[in-house]
Amino acid sequence: MCTLALVAGPVGAQPAGSSTAFVPVTPGPIMHTHAEAAEYADTHRGAAPTGTNDFTCRPSNEHPKPVILAHGTDSNSYSDFAALAPLLVESGWCVFVLNYGLAAGDEEYGTGDIRVSAAQLGGFVDTVRAATGADEVDLLGYSQGATVARYYINELGGDDVVDRWVGVASPSYGGTFYGLGAAAALVPGALEIAEESFSVALVQQLEGSELLEQLNTPTDTVPGVRYTTIGTNVDEVIQPAGNVALRSGDAVNYEIQDLCPQDLTGHFNMVYDPFALSLMRHALDPDRYGLGDCVPVALGTGIPEMIIQSNF
């Protein structure tokens, strides 16, 4: 395993607090469920999805831009991308991943301030471009990772080196967490308690948070970058589910059920659902790849297994 010095560098003004980042290079096996991948990541700290972080990889004419994947909250690149990354590698891309946002005292990545995580991602983008010789990269973020990547693009100058941004189950306009977020906002000190009990990154993803207001004002996109969101209308984390979509006229917003009505995959299952995985590949290169086969997926698929894995 290899650790690089990717703690937030001098990319604009940084907020108080710090977190660390880690570049995993020990390959783990391909996984087919989120719970299995998360379990493997727990017992193999620092695992990397199959085929990723090969710094000798040179982009091909068919796929001239490396793809960098950004993971979600309380997670890491292996647990979230042990299925998607190998699919993209097999399709011919150079694929890279970073574990970012490990807040002091926490055990999981994706817990630190999103602004700092975005700067860490920006440093990694520079590393990937230098290693591969690529002028531009594409970014695909899952859940919090979509916001981390979009913050880097919109606020930290990443628009100069990013062509496509794909947000999967992106909290673009945040979630209410079944009304708990809105209730907490009305109680003095409740958000601070939530940051201490959970993480600052989680609070920053609440609907109406200061960070999301900044990121979406005056517009949620910047010129020169092609934006795509992929959401589900049965998202168990982001409510209302429409908050995944970007509202700028130049963004492409997909909802899984519009394309495959019988696929009721939710937030946690999205990065392991075959149809959603094919849609992600399509979003990265719509001229080369079509949609996958539409097959039924039951409501709640993967949720009990993730609950068991996370708590027992």
Backbone as numpy.savetxt, mean C-alpha at the origin, in Angstrom:
# Nx Ny Nz CAx CAy CAz Cx Cy Cz
19.92 -11.22 5.24 19.07 -10.04 5.24 19.96 -8.80 5.24
19.40 -7.75 4.69 20.20 -6.53 4.49 19.41 -5.32 4.97
20.01 -4.54 5.81 19.38 -3.32 6.27 20.07 -2.13 5.61
19.30 -1.23 5.02 19.86 -0.03 4.43 19.49 1.17 5.29
20.29 2.20 5.22 20.02 3.42 5.99 18.94 4.22 5.28
17.69 3.87 5.55 16.58 4.51 4.86 15.66 5.22 5.84
16.18 5.55 7.01 15.39 6.38 7.92 15.16 7.72 7.24
14.00 8.33 7.51 13.61 9.55 6.81 14.76 10.54 6.72
15.08 10.93 5.50 16.17 11.86 5.26 15.66 13.27 5.07
16.51 14.15 4.57 16.15 15.57 4.45 15.27 15.85 3.24
14.06 15.28 3.27 13.11 15.51 2.18 12.02 16.41 2.72
12.25 17.70 2.72 11.28 18.63 3.29 11.30 18.56 4.81
10.42 19.34 5.42 10.34 19.38 6.88 9.70 18.11 7.40
10.30 17.49 8.40 9.77 16.26 8.98 9.07 16.55 10.31
7.98 15.84 10.58 7.27 16.04 11.84 8.03 15.42 13.00
7.57 15.73 14.19 8.18 15.14 15.37 7.95 13.64 15.37
8.87 12.91 16.02 8.75 11.46 16.05 9.58 10.83 14.95
9.85 9.56 15.07 10.69 8.90 14.09 10.24 7.46 13.92
10.68 6.87 12.82 10.46 5.45 12.59 11.59 4.96 11.72
11.69 3.67 11.56 12.77 3.09 10.77 12.20 2.26 9.63
13.06 2.01 8.64 12.68 1.22 7.48 13.70 0.12 7.26
13.29 -0.90 6.53 14.11 -2.09 6.36 13.88 -2.64 4.96
14.97 -3.05 4.30 14.88 -3.64 2.97 15.04 -5.15 3.09
13.97 -5.91 2.93 14.08 -7.37 3.06 14.64 -8.00 1.78
15.51 -9.00 1.92 16.07 -9.66 0.74 16.07 -11.18 0.85
15.57 -11.74 1.95 15.50 -13.19 2.10 14.17 -13.68 1.52
14.20 -14.40 0.39 12.94 -14.73 -0.28 12.11 -15.75 0.49
10.82 -15.48 0.55 9.87 -16.43 1.11 9.05 -17.05 0.00
8.28 -18.08 0.30 7.49 -18.77 -0.72 6.28 -17.95 -1.17
5.75 -18.31 -2.33 4.49 -17.72 -2.79 3.38 -18.18 -1.86
2.49 -17.27 -1.50 1.36 -17.59 -0.63 0.05 -17.30 -1.36
-1.02 -17.94 -0.89 -2.31 -17.80 -1.55 -3.40 -17.23 -0.64
-3.08 -17.00 0.64 -4.02 -16.32 1.53 -3.25 -15.32 2.38
-3.95 -14.28 2.79 -3.33 -13.24 3.61 -2.90 -13.79 4.96
-3.73 -14.64 5.55 -3.43 -15.17 6.88 -2.17 -16.04 6.84
-2.02 -16.87 5.80 -0.83 -17.71 5.68 0.42 -16.85 5.52
0.31 -15.80 4.72 1.46 -14.93 4.50 1.83 -14.19 5.79
0.81 -13.72 6.53 1.08 -13.01 7.78 1.72 -13.95 8.80
1.27 -15.19 8.84 1.84 -16.16 9.77 3.30 -16.44 9.42
3.58 -16.60 8.13 4.97 -16.84 7.71 5.84 -15.64 8.05
5.32 -14.44 7.83 6.09 -13.23 8.14 6.39 -13.12 9.63
5.47 -13.58 10.47 5.69 -13.53 11.91 6.82 -14.46 12.34
6.96 -15.57 11.66 7.96 -16.56 12.04 9.24 -16.46 11.20
9.22 -15.61 10.19 10.39 -15.39 9.35 10.56 -13.89 9.15
11.00 -13.23 10.20 11.10 -11.78 10.16 12.07 -11.36 9.06
11.65 -10.40 8.27 12.51 -9.92 7.20 12.38 -10.66 5.90
11.35 -11.52 5.79 11.14 -12.23 4.53 10.71 -11.26 3.44
11.13 -11.55 2.21 10.75 -10.76 1.05 9.92 -11.61 0.11
8.93 -11.03 -0.55 8.16 -11.80 -1.53 9.07 -12.36 -2.62
8.72 -13.52 -3.12 9.51 -14.20 -4.14 9.85 -13.28 -5.30
11.14 -13.20 -5.64 11.58 -12.48 -6.81 11.81 -10.99 -6.64
11.52 -10.46 -5.45 11.64 -9.00 -5.26 13.03 -8.61 -4.77
13.30 -7.32 -4.87 14.54 -6.72 -4.38 15.79 -7.37 -4.96
15.71 -7.70 -6.25 16.89 -8.13 -7.00 17.50 -6.87 -7.62
18.52 -6.35 -6.97 19.08 -5.08 -7.42 19.97 -5.22 -8.64
20.08 -6.46 -9.16 20.73 -6.66 -10.46 19.72 -6.68 -11.60
18.44 -6.62 -11.29 17.39 -6.66 -12.31 17.46 -5.40 -13.17
17.36 -5.60 -14.48 17.34 -4.49 -15.41 16.00 -4.48 -16.14
15.30 -3.35 -16.11 13.98 -3.28 -16.76 14.07 -3.62 -18.25
13.05 -4.31 -18.75 12.99 -4.70 -20.15 12.30 -3.62 -20.97
12.36 -3.78 -22.29 11.64 -2.86 -23.17 10.14 -2.95 -22.93
9.65 -4.16 -22.62 8.22 -4.34 -22.37 7.80 -3.72 -21.04
8.69 -3.75 -20.05 8.39 -3.20 -18.72 9.56 -2.32 -18.29
9.64 -1.12 -18.86 10.81 -0.26 -18.61 10.85 0.40 -17.24
9.74 0.36 -16.51 9.70 1.02 -15.20 9.60 -0.04 -14.10
10.52 -0.04 -13.15 10.38 -0.91 -11.98 9.08 -0.59 -11.24
8.53 -1.60 -10.58 7.35 -1.43 -9.74 7.76 -1.55 -8.28
7.37 -0.58 -7.48 7.63 -0.60 -6.05 6.29 -0.74 -5.33
6.22 -1.73 -4.43 4.99 -2.03 -3.71 5.08 -1.50 -2.28
4.01 -0.84 -1.84 3.96 -0.23 -0.50 2.87 -0.90 0.33
3.24 -1.42 1.49 2.35 -2.24 2.31 1.43 -1.41 3.21
0.58 -2.11 3.95 -0.42 -1.48 4.79 0.00 -1.31 6.25
-0.99 -1.05 7.09 -0.78 -0.75 8.51 -0.54 -2.02 9.31
0.36 -1.93 10.31 0.67 -3.09 11.16 1.01 -4.29 10.31
1.83 -4.09 9.31 2.06 -5.13 8.33 3.48 -5.03 7.79
3.73 -5.70 6.66 5.03 -5.65 6.01 4.85 -6.09 4.57
5.90 -5.99 3.80 5.78 -6.26 2.37 5.51 -7.73 2.07
6.04 -8.63 2.89 5.79 -10.05 2.61 4.34 -10.41 2.89
3.81 -10.01 4.03 2.45 -10.42 4.39 1.43 -9.87 3.40
1.70 -8.70 2.82 0.72 -8.09 1.91 0.94 -8.46 0.45
2.16 -8.86 0.07 2.45 -9.01 -1.36 3.06 -10.35 -1.74
2.86 -11.38 -0.92 3.43 -12.69 -1.23 2.73 -13.37 -2.40
1.64 -12.80 -2.89 1.00 -13.31 -4.10 1.18 -12.34 -5.27
0.97 -11.05 -5.04 1.05 -10.08 -6.13 2.47 -9.95 -6.67
3.46 -9.82 -5.80 4.83 -9.60 -6.27 5.30 -10.70 -7.20
5.13 -11.99 -6.84 5.57 -13.03 -7.78 4.83 -12.99 -9.12
3.55 -12.60 -9.09 2.80 -12.47 -10.35 3.43 -11.41 -11.24
3.81 -10.29 -10.66 4.40 -9.22 -11.45 5.80 -9.60 -11.93
6.57 -10.28 -11.07 7.91 -10.73 -11.48 7.80 -11.71 -12.64
6.89 -12.65 -12.52 6.69 -13.63 -13.60 6.24 -12.95 -14.89
5.53 -11.83 -14.77 5.07 -11.10 -15.93 6.16 -10.25 -16.57
7.31 -10.16 -15.91 8.45 -9.48 -16.52 8.90 -8.19 -15.88
8.28 -7.76 -14.79 8.69 -6.53 -14.12 9.86 -6.76 -13.16
10.65 -5.74 -12.95 11.55 -5.68 -11.80 10.71 -5.12 -10.64
10.63 -5.87 -9.55 9.72 -5.52 -8.46 10.51 -5.33 -7.16
10.19 -4.27 -6.45 10.92 -3.94 -5.23 9.94 -3.64 -4.09
10.39 -3.93 -2.87 9.54 -3.71 -1.70 10.38 -3.12 -0.57
9.72 -2.38 0.28 10.34 -1.77 1.46 9.41 -1.93 2.64
9.97 -2.34 3.79 9.23 -2.29 5.05 9.53 -0.95 5.71
8.53 -0.14 5.92 8.75 1.23 6.40 7.87 1.51 7.62
8.16 2.61 8.27 7.28 3.11 9.32 7.22 2.27 10.57
8.36 1.70 11.00 8.39 0.98 12.27 8.62 2.00 13.38
7.54 2.37 14.05 7.62 3.38 15.10 8.34 2.82 16.32
9.02 3.70 17.04 9.75 3.29 18.23 8.81 2.59 19.21
9.22 1.40 19.67 8.43 0.65 20.63 7.41 -0.27 20.02
7.18 -0.19 18.70 6.22 -1.07 18.04 6.94 -2.28 17.46
6.17 -3.34 17.20 6.73 -4.56 16.64 6.44 -4.71 15.15
5.49 -3.91 14.63 5.10 -4.05 13.25 5.39 -2.77 12.47
5.62 -2.92 11.18 5.81 -1.78 10.29 4.47 -1.14 9.96
4.54 0.06 9.38 3.32 0.77 9.03 2.60 1.35 10.22
3.35 1.71 11.25 2.74 2.30 12.45 3.18 3.75 12.66
4.28 4.15 12.06 4.80 5.50 12.24 4.09 6.53 11.41
4.42 7.78 11.66 3.81 8.91 10.95 3.93 8.69 9.44
2.82 8.82 8.74 2.79 8.57 7.29 3.73 9.52 6.56
3.88 10.74 7.04 4.78 11.68 6.38 6.22 11.17 6.38
6.63 10.60 7.50 7.98 10.05 7.60 8.10 8.80 6.73
7.07 7.95 6.75 7.08 6.76 5.91 7.19 7.13 4.43
6.52 8.21 4.04 6.58 8.66 2.64 7.99 9.09 2.28
8.68 9.75 3.19 10.06 10.14 2.94 10.96 8.92 2.85
10.71 7.93 3.69 11.47 6.68 3.59 11.25 6.01 2.24
10.01 5.99 1.79 9.70 5.43 0.48 10.43 6.21 -0.61
10.46 7.53 -0.49 11.15 8.34 -1.47 12.63 8.01 -1.55
13.26 7.79 -0.40 14.66 7.39 -0.40 14.86 6.06 -1.10
13.91 5.15 -0.91 14.00 3.84 -1.54 13.80 3.95 -3.05
12.91 4.82 -3.48 12.73 5.06 -4.91 14.05 5.50 -5.53
14.76 6.39 -4.86 16.06 6.84 -5.37 17.04 5.67 -5.47
17.03 4.79 -4.46 17.91 3.63 -4.47 17.58 2.71 -5.65
16.30 2.46 -5.87 15.88 1.58 -6.97 16.25 2.18 -8.32
16.03 3.46 -8.48 16.35 4.11 -9.76 17.85 4.06 -10.03
18.64 4.29 -8.99 20.09 4.25 -9.17 20.56 2.85 -9.53
19.97 1.82 -8.90 20.41 0.45 -9.15 19.98 -0.05 -10.52
18.80 0.33 -10.97 18.25 -0.20 -12.21 18.52 0.68 -13.42
18.88 1.93 -13.18 19.07 2.86 -14.28 17.78 3.43 -14.83
16.67 3.18 -14.16 15.37 3.64 -14.66 15.16 5.11 -14.31
14.61 5.84 -15.26 14.27 7.24 -15.00 13.02 7.37 -14.15
12.06 6.45 -14.35 10.78 6.51 -13.63 10.45 5.15 -13.04
9.57 5.17 -12.06 9.04 3.95 -11.46 7.52 4.05 -11.42
6.88 2.91 -11.20 5.46 2.86 -10.89 5.32 2.45 -9.43
4.34 3.02 -8.73 4.08 2.69 -7.34 2.71 2.07 -7.19
2.64 0.95 -6.48 1.35 0.35 -6.12 1.31 0.22 -4.62
0.31 0.84 -4.00 0.17 0.80 -2.56 -1.11 0.13 -2.15
-1.03 -0.67 -1.11 -2.20 -1.35 -0.55 -2.56 -0.71 0.79
-3.83 -0.32 0.93 -4.33 0.25 2.18 -3.47 1.48 2.53
-2.88 1.52 3.73 -2.06 2.68 4.09 -0.98 2.95 3.05
-0.45 1.90 2.45 0.61 2.06 1.47 0.23 2.96 0.31
-1.06 2.95 -0.05 -1.51 3.83 -1.12 -1.36 5.29 -0.71
-1.67 5.60 0.54 -1.53 6.98 1.03 -0.07 7.36 1.19
0.74 6.44 1.68 2.18 6.71 1.79 2.74 7.06 0.42
2.40 6.26 -0.59 2.91 6.50 -1.94 2.37 7.79 -2.52
1.09 8.08 -2.28 0.51 9.30 -2.83 1.06 10.53 -2.13
1.34 10.43 -0.84 1.95 11.56 -0.13 3.33 11.85 -0.71
4.09 10.80 -0.98 5.41 11.00 -1.59 5.28 11.69 -2.94
4.32 11.27 -3.75 4.14 11.86 -5.08 3.66 13.30 -4.98
2.59 13.51 -4.22 1.92 14.81 -4.21 2.64 15.88 -3.39
3.31 15.44 -2.31 3.84 16.41 -1.35 5.37 16.46 -1.29
6.04 15.41 -1.72 7.50 15.35 -1.55 8.25 15.31 -2.87
7.57 15.67 -3.96 8.25 15.77 -5.24 8.37 14.49 -6.03
7.68 13.44 -5.61 7.77 12.18 -6.33 7.16 12.20 -7.71
6.35 13.23 -7.99 5.74 13.31 -9.32 6.78 13.43 -10.43
8.00 13.83 -10.10 9.05 13.95 -11.10 9.55 12.58 -11.57
9.37 11.54 -10.76 9.96 10.24 -11.09 8.96 9.09 -11.06
7.68 9.38 -10.86 6.65 8.34 -10.84 5.72 8.54 -12.03
5.49 7.45 -12.78 4.56 7.49 -13.90 3.15 7.09 -13.46
3.02 5.89 -12.88 1.71 5.40 -12.45 1.68 5.20 -10.94
0.55 5.57 -10.36 0.23 5.26 -8.96 -1.04 4.42 -8.96
-1.00 3.26 -8.31 -2.18 2.41 -8.17 -2.46 2.24 -6.69
-3.65 2.63 -6.25 -4.05 2.52 -4.86 -5.08 1.41 -4.69
-4.72 0.37 -3.95 -5.59 -0.79 -3.72 -6.18 -0.67 -2.32
-7.52 -0.65 -2.24 -8.19 -0.43 -0.95 -7.61 0.81 -0.27
-7.43 1.84 -1.05 -6.78 3.06 -0.58 -7.70 3.88 0.31
-7.22 4.30 1.48 -8.01 5.21 2.31 -7.89 6.64 1.81
-8.22 6.86 0.54 -7.99 8.16 -0.10 -8.65 9.29 0.67
-9.88 9.05 1.11 -10.60 10.04 1.92 -10.90 9.49 3.31
-10.19 8.45 3.69 -10.26 7.93 5.05 -11.47 7.08 5.31
-11.46 6.48 6.48 -12.58 5.65 6.92 -13.14 6.16 8.22
-14.40 5.85 8.46 -15.02 6.22 9.73 -14.86 5.14 10.78
-14.40 3.94 10.33 -14.27 2.80 11.22 -15.57 2.56 11.99
-16.64 2.42 11.20 -17.99 2.17 11.73 -18.45 3.26 12.69
-18.03 4.48 12.42 -18.47 5.61 13.21 -17.60 5.92 14.41
-16.66 5.02 14.73 -15.83 5.24 15.91 -14.89 6.43 15.71
-14.40 6.60 14.47 -13.50 7.72 14.21 -14.19 9.05 14.41
-15.40 9.19 13.88 -16.13 10.44 14.03 -16.45 10.71 15.49
-16.80 9.65 16.22 -17.11 9.83 17.64 -15.86 10.27 18.42
-14.72 9.66 18.09 -13.49 10.00 18.80 -13.09 11.45 18.55
-13.36 11.94 17.34 -13.00 13.32 17.00 -13.76 14.33 17.86
-14.91 13.92 18.39 -15.72 14.82 19.18 -15.35 14.81 20.67
-14.54 13.85 21.08 -14.17 13.72 22.48 -12.77 14.27 22.70
-12.63 15.31 23.52 -11.31 15.89 23.75 -10.28 14.85 24.20
-9.16 14.80 23.50 -8.09 13.88 23.88 -8.23 12.47 23.35
-9.37 12.16 22.73 -9.60 10.78 22.31 -8.65 10.35 21.19
-8.37 11.27 20.26 -7.47 10.91 19.17 -6.05 10.68 19.68
-5.63 11.46 20.65 -4.31 11.25 21.23 -4.23 9.90 21.92
-5.31 9.52 22.60 -5.35 8.20 23.25 -5.30 7.10 22.19
-6.01 7.33 21.08 -6.00 6.34 20.00 -4.61 6.17 19.41
-3.87 7.27 19.27 -2.51 7.19 18.75 -1.63 6.36 19.68
-1.82 6.54 20.98 -1.02 5.80 21.94 -1.43 4.33 22.00
-2.74 4.07 21.87 -3.24 2.71 21.99 -3.03 1.91 20.71
-3.12 2.59 19.57 -2.97 1.90 18.28 -1.73 2.44 17.58
-1.87 3.45 16.75 -0.70 4.05 16.11 -1.10 5.38 15.51
-0.09 6.26 15.32 -0.37 7.54 14.69 -0.82 7.33 13.26
-0.27 6.31 12.59 -0.64 6.05 11.20 -2.11 5.69 11.08
-2.63 4.94 12.03 -4.04 4.56 11.98 -4.92 5.79 12.12
-4.61 6.66 13.05 -5.40 7.87 13.26 -5.33 8.77 12.03
-4.20 8.82 11.36 -4.06 9.64 10.16 -4.93 9.16 9.00
-5.45 7.95 9.10 -6.30 7.40 8.04 -7.78 7.55 8.32
-8.13 8.24 9.40 -9.53 8.50 9.69 -10.08 9.56 8.73
-11.31 9.42 8.37 -11.96 10.42 7.52 -11.85 11.80 8.17
-11.38 12.78 7.39 -11.26 14.14 7.89 -9.99 14.43 8.66
-9.04 13.49 8.67 -7.79 13.73 9.41 -7.01 14.89 8.80
-6.16 15.49 9.60 -5.35 16.62 9.14 -4.49 16.20 7.95
-3.90 15.01 8.02 -3.03 14.56 6.93 -3.82 14.40 5.63
-5.00 13.78 5.68 -5.77 13.59 4.46 -6.31 14.90 3.93
-6.66 15.81 4.81 -7.10 17.13 4.34 -5.97 17.81 3.58
-4.76 17.73 4.10 -3.61 18.32 3.42 -3.38 17.65 2.07
-3.44 16.32 2.06 -3.13 15.56 0.86 -4.16 15.78 -0.25
-5.39 16.05 0.12 -6.47 16.18 -0.87 -6.83 17.62 -1.20
-6.07 18.58 -0.69 -6.36 19.99 -0.92 -5.20 20.66 -1.67
-5.45 21.39 -2.73 -6.75 21.71 -3.34 -7.29 20.60 -4.25
-6.43 19.60 -4.54 -6.86 18.49 -5.37 -6.13 17.24 -4.91
-6.70 16.08 -5.20 -6.10 14.84 -4.69 -5.09 14.22 -5.65
-4.84 14.85 -6.79 -3.82 14.39 -7.72 -2.95 15.57 -8.13
-1.81 15.24 -8.74 -0.96 16.28 -9.31 -0.70 15.94 -10.76
-0.44 16.93 -11.60 -0.25 16.68 -13.03 0.96 15.78 -13.31
0.83 15.00 -14.38 1.95 14.20 -14.85 1.98 12.78 -14.35
1.14 12.43 -13.38 1.08 11.08 -12.84 -0.27 10.47 -13.18
-0.27 9.21 -13.57 -1.51 8.50 -13.88 -1.98 7.73 -12.65
-3.17 8.09 -12.16 -3.70 7.56 -10.90 -4.83 6.56 -11.16
-4.79 5.43 -10.44 -5.85 4.43 -10.51 -6.14 3.91 -9.11
-7.41 3.83 -8.74 -7.78 3.17 -7.49 -8.54 1.89 -7.78
-8.40 0.92 -6.88 -9.13 -0.34 -6.96 -9.79 -0.55 -5.60
-11.11 -0.56 -5.58 -11.83 -0.70 -4.33 -12.87 -1.80 -4.39
-13.51 -2.03 -3.26 -14.60 -2.99 -3.16 -15.73 -2.36 -2.36
-16.96 -2.63 -2.77 -18.08 -2.01 -2.05 -18.43 -2.73 -0.76
-17.67 -3.77 -0.42 -17.86 -4.46 0.86 -16.57 -4.37 1.69
-15.89 -3.24 1.57 -14.67 -3.02 2.34 -15.00 -2.97 3.82
-14.37 -3.86 4.59 -14.68 -3.93 6.02 -13.86 -2.95 6.85
-12.97 -2.18 6.21 -12.14 -1.22 6.93 -12.51 0.21 6.55
-12.67 0.49 5.27 -12.94 1.85 4.81 -14.43 2.01 4.56
-15.07 2.81 5.39 -16.49 3.15 5.20 -16.60 4.67 5.25
-17.39 5.26 4.36 -18.05 4.59 3.24 -17.03 4.09 2.22
-17.39 2.98 1.53 -16.45 2.36 0.60 -16.08 3.30 -0.55
-16.93 4.26 -0.85 -16.64 5.23 -1.90 -15.47 6.13 -1.58
-15.02 6.14 -0.32 -13.87 6.97 0.05 -12.55 6.45 -0.50
-12.60 5.26 -1.12 -11.40 4.76 -1.79 -11.10 5.58 -3.04
-12.13 5.96 -3.76 -11.97 6.62 -5.06 -11.39 8.02 -4.93
-10.56 8.39 -5.90 -10.10 9.76 -6.02 -11.16 10.57 -6.75
-11.17 11.87 -6.52 -12.26 12.71 -7.05 -11.81 13.64 -8.16
-10.51 13.62 -8.48 -10.04 14.41 -9.61 -10.49 13.76 -10.91
-10.79 14.58 -11.90 -11.36 14.06 -13.13 -10.44 13.16 -13.92
-9.12 13.24 -13.67 -8.20 12.44 -14.46 -7.88 11.09 -13.83
-8.43 10.78 -12.68 -8.19 9.50 -12.02 -9.12 8.42 -12.56
-8.62 7.19 -12.62 -9.43 6.02 -12.98 -9.78 5.29 -11.70
-11.07 5.06 -11.47 -11.51 4.39 -10.24 -12.26 3.11 -10.60
-11.71 1.98 -10.18 -12.35 0.68 -10.38 -12.99 0.21 -9.08
-14.15 -0.40 -9.20 -14.75 -1.13 -8.08 -14.94 -2.57 -8.53
-14.44 -3.49 -7.75 -14.42 -4.89 -8.17 -15.79 -5.38 -8.60
-16.83 -5.00 -7.85 -18.16 -5.54 -8.14 -18.76 -4.96 -9.42
-18.25 -3.83 -9.90 -18.69 -3.32 -11.20 -18.19 -4.21 -12.33
-17.05 -4.86 -12.11 -16.44 -5.70 -13.14 -16.74 -7.17 -12.94
-16.96 -7.57 -11.71 -17.24 -8.98 -11.38 -18.20 -8.99 -10.20
-19.51 -8.89 -10.45 -20.49 -8.72 -9.37 -20.47 -9.81 -8.32
-20.12 -11.02 -8.71 -20.16 -12.13 -7.74 -18.90 -12.24 -6.90
-17.94 -11.35 -7.11 -16.72 -11.35 -6.31 -16.91 -10.36 -5.16
-17.19 -10.89 -3.98 -17.45 -10.07 -2.80 -16.24 -10.01 -1.88
-15.07 -9.96 -2.49 -13.86 -9.85 -1.69 -13.83 -8.52 -0.96
-13.28 -8.53 0.25 -13.21 -7.33 1.07 -11.80 -6.79 1.18
-11.60 -5.94 2.14 -10.33 -5.20 2.30 -9.15 -6.16 2.47
-9.24 -7.07 3.43 -8.09 -7.90 3.75 -7.81 -8.97 2.69
-8.83 -9.38 1.97 -8.65 -10.43 0.98 -8.20 -9.90 -0.38
-8.27 -8.58 -0.57 -8.04 -8.03 -1.92 -6.69 -8.40 -2.50
-5.64 -8.39 -1.69 -4.31 -8.66 -2.23 -4.03 -10.15 -2.38
-5.06 -10.99 -2.16 -4.93 -12.42 -2.41 -6.08 -12.96 -3.25
-6.93 -12.11 -3.72 -8.05 -12.50 -4.58 -7.56 -12.54 -6.03
-7.69 -13.67 -6.73 -7.16 -13.78 -8.09 -7.68 -12.71 -9.05
-8.97 -12.40 -8.99 -9.50 -11.38 -9.90 -8.89 -10.01 -9.57
-8.80 -9.68 -8.29 -8.22 -8.40 -7.89 -6.75 -8.32 -8.28
-6.02 -9.42 -8.15 -4.61 -9.43 -8.53 -4.45 -9.16 -10.03
-5.31 -9.79 -10.83 -5.25 -9.54 -12.27 -5.60 -8.09 -12.59
-6.53 -7.53 -11.83 -6.92 -6.13 -12.03 -5.75 -5.20 -11.69
-4.98 -5.53 -10.67 -3.80 -4.73 -10.32 -2.79 -4.75 -11.46
-2.55 -5.92 -12.01 -1.62 -6.01 -13.14 -2.15 -5.22 -14.34
-3.45 -5.30 -14.58 -4.07 -4.52 -15.65 -3.88 -3.02 -15.41
-4.04 -2.58 -14.17 -3.91 -1.15 -13.86 -2.48 -0.66 -14.12
-1.50 -1.52 -13.91 -0.11 -1.15 -14.15 0.23 -1.11 -15.64
-0.46 -1.94 -16.44 -0.20 -1.98 -17.88 -1.47 -2.38 -18.62
-2.43 -1.45 -18.73 -3.74 -1.79 -19.32 -3.67 -2.16 -20.79
-2.64 -1.75 -21.49 -2.53 -2.10 -22.91 -2.08 -3.54 -23.12
-1.39 -4.10 -22.15 -0.82 -5.44 -22.30 -1.65 -6.51 -21.61
-2.32 -6.17 -20.51 -3.00 -7.18 -19.70 -4.48 -6.85 -19.56
-5.32 -7.85 -19.77 -6.75 -7.70 -19.58 -7.15 -8.08 -18.17
-8.46 -8.20 -17.98 -8.99 -8.62 -16.68 -8.89 -10.13 -16.54
-8.87 -10.60 -15.32 -8.82 -12.04 -15.07 -10.21 -12.66 -15.14
-10.26 -13.96 -14.88 -11.53 -14.67 -14.87 -12.35 -14.25 -13.67
-13.62 -14.00 -13.90 -14.55 -13.60 -12.83 -15.16 -14.85 -12.23
-14.90 -15.10 -10.96 -15.45 -16.25 -10.25 -16.04 -15.78 -8.93
-17.03 -16.50 -8.40 -17.64 -16.08 -7.13 -16.66 -16.12 -5.96
-16.74 -15.10 -5.13 -15.99 -15.05 -3.88 -16.98 -14.68 -2.79
-17.06 -15.50 -1.76 -18.06 -15.29 -0.72 -17.74 -14.08 0.14
-18.78 -13.40 0.60 -18.61 -12.28 1.52 -17.91 -12.75 2.79
-16.91 -12.01 3.20 -16.17 -12.34 4.43 -15.01 -13.28 4.23
-14.71 -13.62 3.00 -13.59 -14.53 2.73 -12.30 -13.99 3.33
-11.64 -14.82 4.10 -10.34 -14.48 4.68 -10.38 -13.75 6.00
-11.54 -13.19 6.37 -11.58 -12.39 7.60 -11.41 -13.24 8.86
-12.13 -14.37 9.02 -11.92 -15.17 10.25 -10.48 -15.63 10.41
-9.87 -16.03 9.31 -8.48 -16.49 9.39 -7.53 -15.37 9.81
-7.77 -14.14 9.29 -6.93 -13.02 9.69 -7.12 -12.67 11.16
-8.36 -12.76 11.65 -8.61 -12.47 13.07 -7.89 -13.47 13.95
-7.98 -14.76 13.57 -7.31 -15.80 14.35 -5.80 -15.59 14.31
-5.26 -15.34 13.13 -3.82 -15.18 12.99 -3.30 -13.99 13.80
-4.07 -12.91 13.82 -3.62 -11.69 14.49 -3.72 -11.77 16.01
-4.56 -12.67 16.52 -4.85 -12.65 17.95 -4.48 -13.91 18.70
-4.08 -14.94 17.99 -3.79 -16.20 18.70 -2.46 -16.79 18.24
